[in-house]
Amino acid sequence: MAITQTVSSGKKRRIRGDGAWGYAFIAVALLGYALFTAYPVISAFFISFQEYKPLGSEYVGFDNYSATFRDPLFWKSIRNTIVYTILTVPVALALSFAIAILILPLKKRLQTTFKAIYYLPVVASGVAMSVVWLWIFDPLPAGIFNRLISIVGAPNQNWLGASGTAMFSLVIMAWLSSHGASIIIYLAALLGVDESYYEAADLDGATFLQKLWHIVIPFLKPTTLFLLVTGVIGSFQVFQNAYLMTGGGPDNATTMVGLLIFNNAFKYFEYGKAAAQSLVLALLIAGISMFQFKFLGKDVEY
């Protein structure tokens, strides 16, 4: 009996010791989360009810929220962000899926080469990418897009400087870049489909499109839902493209919510209003994500 108690107490001490090491290993991640995520969110909540000043703030209640909802520019930025999301996310998913399907039959070395090529824009500097796209959209005849349309006799366009083409230019930029992560995720999901399904489909004489519709797409529905939700979240938070390419112009035609919040905080120093707008944006993203999971993820199993 004494030996059993000794062994049991030794196991408990060992388990407690392992647990302590586990908490020690995650302490850095928890500390980083507390400092750079939880604390800023909580601070933003309190700042949204204040006229924030570095040397003393004044409580103003819901004035920042009412000013936000009365601001025509805020609603225009919401509309711009929704238009940008609708035009970019579905097309980006379709392109990533199509490219993954084309890469899948290749040999492993070729697969690795193409994955590296498509993933390169993800790791490249956003500023460097914007410089390249500014050259592509150059309003002078030297710009690549103007050279292309000159082939059919169309006049030069001021792609980023005209209200009618500025948003479309940002959409084209999103269509033709940054698909690397989605392609790799789709490829991983495609490699997880059991070969026996394809073999059974071949025995039944199924065509490529039939196998794509009845096997691949249903199996990849969880992956597609994940990429759709994360894509919408990322699109609603878009800032870099609009800031570096157009600055929100012309006439606020490309002012997104993220850029508006940035300008209010760091250009006009209206920190309370910016905090209120950021929390409204967070609630909007949360609501859209819940809607996607509720209506698009009914029969999705993980």
N, C-alpha and C positions, 0 to 999 in steps of 0.2 A: 504493500500500500504506500509506504513512504517513497519507494523508488518511482512508482507511478506518479505521485504528486510532484516529485522532483522533475521528472521528464515533462510533465504538463506545464509546470511553471517555467521551465526552460523554453518550451515552445512559445508560450505567451510572451516572454521577454524578447524572443527572436522576432516574432510577428510585430510586436510593438516597435522594435528597432528597425525592421524593414519599412514599416509605415512612416516612421520618422524620416528615414532617408527619402522616401517617396515625396513627402511634403517638402523636404529640403530641395529636391530637384525641381519641383513645380513652383517653388517660391519665387524664383526670378520671373517666370511667366506671369504669375499672379500679381507680382509687384508692378510689372510693366503694364498689365491690363488695368490695374487700379489707378496708376499714375496717368496713363495716356488714353484711356477709354472711359472708365467709370467716373473719375474725377472731372474731366471736361464736360461730360454729359450732365452731371449733377450741377456743376457750376453754370452751364448754359441755361439750365432750368431756372435757377435763381436770378441770373443776369437778365433773363427775358422779362422779368417783372420790375426792372430797374432802368433808370437812365444812368447807364454805367459810366463812371469816371474813375481814372486811376487813383485819385486822391479823395474819393468820397462819392458814393452813389446815392441816388434818390429813388425811393420806391414810387413807382407810377402805376402799379396794378396791371390791368390788361391793356394799357394804352399802346404798348408795342404791338400786341396782337391786333387790336382794332386798326392801328395805322397800317399794318401789313395787309389786312383784308380790304382796306380802302384804297390801297396803292394800285393803280392800273398797271404799273410796270411789273408788279409781282404776278398778277394774273397773266400778263403777256409772257413772262418768263416761264410760267407753268405751261402755257399753251405751246411755247417753243420747245420745251422739254418733252412734252407729250408727242408732238409731231416728230421730233428727232428720234424718240424711242420707237414709235410705230414704224418709221421708215428704216431704222437701222437694225433693230434686234431680230425680227423675223428673217430678213435677208441675210444677216450675218450667220444665223443658225443654219439656214438652208445652204449657204456656201460652205460652211464648215462641214456639214454632213456630206455634201457632194464630194468635197475634196478628200474626206476620210474614206469614202467608198472607193474613190479612184486610187488611193494609196494602198488600200488593203491588199489587193492581189499581188503587189510588187514584192520582190525579194527583200529580206530583212535589211540588207545594207542600203538599198534604195529607199526603203521606208524611213530609215534613220536619217538619210540625207534630206529627204523632203520635209520630215518633221523639223529638222534643224533650220531649214530655209524658212518655213512658215512661222517658226517660233522666234526667229531673229528679231522682228519688229517689237515683240513683247519685251525683250531685254534691252532693246536700244533706248537711248535717251529720248524722252518725249520732245525735248527742245530740238535735238538733231532731226527727228522725224518731221517736226513742224517746219524746219528750215527747208527740208526736201520738198514738202507739200507746198510751201510758199513759192518755191521755184516752179513746181508743176502748174500752179494756178496763177503764175505771173501774167498780169494783164497785157504785157508787151508781146509782140509776136514771138519772142524767144520762149515763152511758156509752152510746155508740152501740150496742154489741152488746147490752147489757141492754135498750135501747129496742126493738131489733129482735125479740128473743125475747119481749118483753112483748106483742107483737102477737098471738102465738099462745097467750098465757096462761102462759108459762113464768116461773118466779121468777127474781129477780136472781141472777147468778153472780159469785163472786169469782174471776175468770178467772186472774189471776196469783198469787193467794194460796192456791189449793187444789191439792193434788198431782195430782188427776185432770184438771185443765184447764190447768195452767201450761205443760206441754210443748206441748199442742195449740195454745195461744195463740201461742207462739213459731213454731210451724209455720204458722199462719194468717198471721202477720206476714211470714214468708218467702215464702208463696205470693202475697201481694198487693203485694209491693214488690221493687225491685231487679231487674227483668227487662230493663232498658234495654239493657245491653251485649249480652245474648244475642239480643234482638230485632234489633238492628242487624247483628250477625254473621250471623244467619239471613237477613236481607234481602239482605245482600251476596252470600251464597251463592245465594239464589234468583235474583238478577239475573244470576248467572253461568251459569245453565242455558240452553243453546242453544234458541232459539225453534223450530228445525226439529223438535225432538222433540215439542213440543206440536202443531205442524202435522201431523206424521205421525199422532199419536194422534187428532186431529180427523178426519182422513181415514178412520181405522179405526172411527170412531164411539165412541171411548172417552169414558166419563163423567168427571166431575170427580174422583170418588174413585179411579177406575182410573188417571188421570193422576197423582194424588197418590201412589198406592201403587207404581206401576211406573216413574215418572220422577223425581218430586221427592224422595221418601224415599231411593232409592238414591244419587242425586247428592249429597244432603246428609249422607250417612253420615259422611264425614270431619269435617264441621262438627259433627255431633251427638256424635261420639266426643270431639272436642276440648272441647266444652262440658261433656260428661259428666265427663271427667277433671278439668278445672279446677273444675267444680262440686263434685265429691266432695272435692277438696283444700280448697277454700274452706269447705265444710261441716264438715270435720274440724278446721279451724282456727277455727271460729266462737267468738267471745268477746264481742264488743260487745253483741249482743242479750241474751244471758243476763246479762251484767254489769249493764247499764243497766235491763233490764226486771224481772228477778227476783232478781238477785244469787246465782243458783244454787239458790234455794229454790223452794217450801217443802220441807223435809226432803231437800235435795239432788236434788229431782226434775228440775231443769234445770241441774245442774252438768255442764258439758261439759269435755272434756279441757283445752282452752285456758284456761278459767276456773280449773280446778284447779291448773294449772301457775302461773298468775298469783298465786293465793292462796298457794301454797307459797313462792313467791319473794318476794313483796312484802307479804304479810300475816303469814306465819309465819316468814319469813326463813330458810327451809330451801333455800338456793340449790343445794346438791348434789343434793337430791332432785328439785327442779324441773328441773335440767339433765338428770338421768337420765330423767325423764318426758318431757321435750321430745325427747330423742333416740329414745326408744321410739316416740313419736308420729310422728317423721320416718320411722322404719323402717316403721311400719305404713302410712303414707300411700304410701311408695315401693312397698311390696308390693302394695297395692290398685291403684295406678296400673299396675304391671307386669302384674297380672292382667287389667285392663281392656284394655290394649294387646294382650295375648297372645290373649285369647279373643273380644274384640269387634272387634279391628282386623285380623283375618286377611286379609280381602279389601278393605281400605281402601287406596286409593292417594292420594298427596298430590302 
